[in-house]
Amino acid sequence: MLYPLTFEPIFKDKIWGGQKIKTVLGKDFSGPPDRPLPNCGETWEVSDVEGNVSVVKEGSLQGKSLRELVAQYKGELVGNHVYEQYGDRFPLLIKFIDANDDLSIQVHPNDELAKQRGVGFGKTEMWYIIQADEGAKLNSGFKRELTKEEYVKAVADNTIQDLLNIEPVQSGDVFFLPAGRVHYIGKGLLLAEIQQTSDTTYRIYDFERVDATTGQKRELHTDLAVDAIDYHHYDAYKTTYEQKLNQSANAVVSDYFVTNVLNFNQEVEHDYTHLDSFVVLICVSGGLTVNTSGGYSVPLKMGECALIPASVSNVTLVPDMDSADGAMTVLETYVP
């Protein structure tokens, strides 16, 4: 019988990474002496990316890979509708990201372009800001309408930063980034990222950084980015949602995932019988226990996730009363 699944985190050393994965989320990423991770920028919590497939941490399925489980359980794990769409490929990638420095200015292709270029799926994503240093900012989109020619000239002139829409951010902010939107995560941000299963990134500008190990600048993909970019300007780039206590707040609805923000300080029940999808619960503040029928109980603290199989129709979320004054915040995401 399937049960709520937790996975071993996959740690990623990044030139812009820091220490918050350890100091804020409590994850030990030091690694063995021959493979130290001094600057952990990301943890991949639920992943089916080639070469980075998640492995079950606990229970009777411990040691099984997510890919094995999808192939074995199919719709029972991911939902019949989801399995019809994606087959044995788990459709979402869940990460935590610690930006100790600005990430590169970048863009991701949509499904159509990714297919044309033979790189699998496109990459639509969203961010939930867990913690923000004072003055932290990020980029989402352009500050005005652009033509392709204006963009190409700005890249050549090294003035691309002058065209970017910059947003001040704080804890609890949400940003939805459809494929094609130019963006970067700014220094001082710790966030949760939900995205399509894809690792295709076109790096446009990297602030002239040099890798301390190689002494080289990182590769740019300016030519590949040109046809991937959405050059339109939009009135709003930050996602607005109504934060409610002890109720679900619908934050993002897209073709690829729906994400709700759940703020709770009392026990609540969730009925998933209407969904034909798995649900991933991502704890971004405080702590809780997830109880399901069949007697399964999974504790989660900030920085941890649980994959609720589609065959599990009811869960009870119990806040940890010793954590964050008994309140907790969870992201609930699934495929529509």
KAMOKA-V431839 format. One record per residue. N is the residue number from 1. SS is DSSP state (~ for helix, > for strand, _ for the rest). OMEGA is omega in radians with two decimals (* if undefined). D_CENTER is the distance of its C-alpha to the mean C-alpha in whole Angstrom. Layout:
n->(N,N)
ss->(SS,SS)
omega->(OMEGA,OMEGA)
d_center->(D_CENTER,D_CENTER)
This chain:
n->(1,2,3,4,5,6,7,8,9,10,11,12,13,14,15,16,17,18,19,20,21,22,23,24,25,26,27,28,29,30,31,32,33,34,35,36,37,38,39,40,41,42,43,44,45,46,47,48,49,50,51,52,53,54,55,56,57,58,59,60,61,62,63,64,65,66,67,68,69,70,71,72,73,74,75,76,77,78,79,80,81,82,83,84,85,86,87,88,89,90,91,92,93,94,95,96,97,98,99,100,101,102,103,104,105,106,107,108,109,110,111,112,113,114,115,116,117,118,119,120,121,122,123,124,125,126,127,128,129,130,131,132,133,134,135,136,137,138,139,140,141,142,143,144,145,146,147,148,149,150,151,152,153,154,155,156,157,158,159,160,161,162,163,164,165,166,167,168,169,170,171,172,173,174,175,176,177,178,179,180,181,182,183,184,185,186,187,188,189,190,191,192,193,194,195,196,197,198,199,200,201,202,203,204,205,206,207,208,209,210,211,212,213,214,215,216,217,218,219,220,221,222,223,224,225,226,227,228,229,230,231,232,233,234,235,236,237,238,239,240,241,242,243,244,245,246,247,248,249,250,251,252,253,254,255,256,257,258,259,260,261,262,263,264,265,266,267,268,269,270,271,272,273,274,275,276,277,278,279,280,281,282,283,284,285,286,287,288,289,290,291,292,293,294,295,296,297,298,299,300,301,302,303,304,305,306,307,308,309,310,311,312,313,314,315,316,317,318,319,320,321,322,323,324,325,326,327,328,329,330,331,332,333,334,335,336)
ss->(_,_,_,_,>,_,>,_,_,>,>,>,>,>,>,>,>,>,_,~,~,~,~,_,_,_,_,_,_,_,_,_,~,~,~,_,_,_,_,>,>,>,>,>,>,>,_,>,>,_,_,>,>,_,>,>,_,_,_,_,_,_,_,_,>,~,~,~,~,~,~,~,~,_,~,~,~,~,_,~,~,~,~,~,~,~,_,_,_,_,_,>,>,>,>,>,>,>,>,_,_,_,_,_,>,>,>,_,_,_,~,~,~,~,~,~,_,_,_,_,_,_,_,_,>,>,>,>,>,>,>,>,_,_,_,_,>,>,>,>,>,>,_,_,_,_,_,~,~,~,~,~,~,~,~,~,~,_,_,~,~,~,~,>,>,>,>,>,_,_,_,_,_,>,>,>,>,_,_,_,_,_,>,>,>,_,_,_,>,>,>,>,>,>,>,>,_,_,_,_,_,>,>,>,>,_,_,_,_,_,_,_,_,_,_,_,_,_,_,_,_,~,~,~,~,~,_,_,_,_,_,_,_,_,_,_,_,>,>,_,_,_,_,_,>,_,>,>,>,>,>,>,>,_,_,_,_,>,>,>,>,>,>,>,_,_,_,>,>,>,>,_,_,_,_,_,_,_,>,>,>,>,>,>,>,_,>,>,>,>,>,>,_,_,_,>,>,>,>,>,>,_,_,_,>,>,>,>,_,_,_,_,_,>,>,>,>,>,>,_,_,_,_,~,~,~,_,>,>,>,>,>,>,>,_,_)
omega->(3.11,-3.10,3.11,-3.01,2.96,-3.01,3.04,3.12,3.06,-3.04,-3.11,3.06,-3.10,-3.14,-3.11,-3.06,-3.10,-3.03,-3.03,3.05,3.12,-2.98,-3.13,-3.09,3.04,3.14,-3.13,-3.11,-3.06,3.08,3.13,-3.09,-3.11,3.11,-3.12,3.10,-3.06,-3.06,-3.12,-3.13,-3.07,2.80,3.05,-2.99,3.08,-3.00,2.97,3.08,-3.12,-3.12,-3.12,-3.08,-3.10,3.13,-3.09,-3.05,-2.97,3.05,-3.05,3.13,-3.14,3.13,3.09,3.10,3.09,-3.14,3.09,-3.07,3.11,3.13,-3.10,-2.99,3.06,-3.06,3.11,3.12,-2.99,-3.04,-3.09,3.13,3.14,-3.13,3.09,-3.12,-2.92,-3.14,-3.07,-3.13,3.09,-2.88,-3.07,3.04,-3.10,-3.09,2.79,-3.07,3.06,3.14,3.05,3.05,3.10,2.96,3.10,2.94,-2.95,3.08,3.12,3.12,3.00,-3.07,-3.08,-3.12,3.12,3.11,3.12,-3.07,3.07,-3.11,3.06,-3.09,2.97,-3.07,2.91,-3.03,3.01,3.10,2.92,-3.09,3.12,-3.11,-3.13,3.02,3.13,3.11,-3.11,-3.11,3.03,3.09,2.98,3.06,-3.10,3.14,3.08,3.07,-3.13,2.90,3.09,-3.11,3.11,3.13,-3.12,3.12,-3.13,3.09,-3.13,-3.12,-3.09,3.13,-3.08,-3.13,-3.12,-3.07,-2.99,3.00,-3.10,-3.08,2.94,-3.03,3.05,-3.13,3.13,3.10,3.12,3.05,3.06,-3.06,3.09,3.08,-3.13,-3.13,3.06,-3.07,2.85,3.07,-3.09,3.13,3.05,-3.10,2.98,-3.03,2.97,3.13,3.04,-3.05,2.96,3.09,-3.13,3.05,-3.12,-3.14,3.04,-3.09,-3.05,-3.11,-3.04,3.03,3.07,-3.14,3.06,3.13,-3.08,-3.11,-3.05,-3.07,-3.10,2.98,3.10,-3.10,3.02,-3.09,-3.00,-3.14,3.12,-3.08,-2.97,-3.09,3.12,-2.94,2.94,-3.04,-3.11,3.01,-3.14,-3.07,-3.11,3.14,3.08,3.14,3.10,3.06,-3.09,3.13,-3.09,3.08,3.11,3.03,3.08,3.05,-3.12,-3.05,-3.05,2.99,3.11,3.10,-2.98,3.10,2.97,3.12,3.04,3.05,-3.09,3.06,-3.04,2.92,3.06,-3.11,3.12,3.09,3.07,-3.13,-3.10,-3.09,-3.12,-3.13,2.96,-3.06,2.87,3.00,2.99,3.05,-3.07,-3.11,-3.10,3.07,3.11,-3.13,-3.10,2.97,3.09,3.12,3.12,3.04,-3.07,3.06,3.13,-3.10,-3.08,3.06,3.07,2.99,-3.11,-3.12,3.12,-3.08,3.00,3.07,3.12,-3.12,3.14,-3.13,3.09,-2.99,-3.09,3.03,3.02,-3.14,-3.09,-3.14,3.02,-3.04,3.09,-3.05,3.05,3.12,3.09,3.12,3.09,3.07,-3.11,2.94,-3.13,-3.06,-3.12,3.14,-3.10,*)
d_center->(28,24,23,19,18,16,15,16,13,13,14,14,16,16,19,17,16,17,18,16,14,18,19,17,15,18,17,20,19,22,23,26,29,29,25,24,21,22,19,15,13,10,10,8,9,9,10,13,13,17,18,15,15,14,18,19,20,22,25,27,24,23,23,22,19,17,19,22,21,20,23,25,24,23,23,24,20,18,21,24,22,19,21,23,21,19,21,20,17,14,12,9,6,4,4,6,8,12,14,17,18,17,15,17,17,16,15,14,17,17,18,21,21,19,22,25,24,23,19,18,16,14,11,10,7,6,6,8,11,12,15,16,20,22,22,19,18,15,16,16,18,22,25,27,28,28,30,29,32,31,28,29,32,29,28,31,32,29,29,26,24,27,26,22,21,20,19,20,17,17,16,14,14,11,11,11,11,13,14,17,16,17,14,14,12,16,17,17,13,11,8,5,2,3,5,9,10,11,12,14,14,17,18,21,22,21,23,26,25,26,25,27,28,28,30,28,26,23,23,23,22,24,26,23,21,24,24,20,20,21,24,24,24,23,24,21,17,16,15,18,18,21,20,22,23,24,22,19,18,17,14,13,15,14,16,13,11,13,11,14,14,17,19,22,25,26,26,25,25,23,24,22,25,24,21,21,18,16,14,11,12,10,12,12,16,19,19,20,22,21,24,25,28,30,29,26,24,21,21,17,17,14,12,12,11,14,14,17,19,20,24,23,24,24,23,24,22,24,23,24,27,27,24,23,26,25,22,19,16,13,11,12,10,13,14,17)
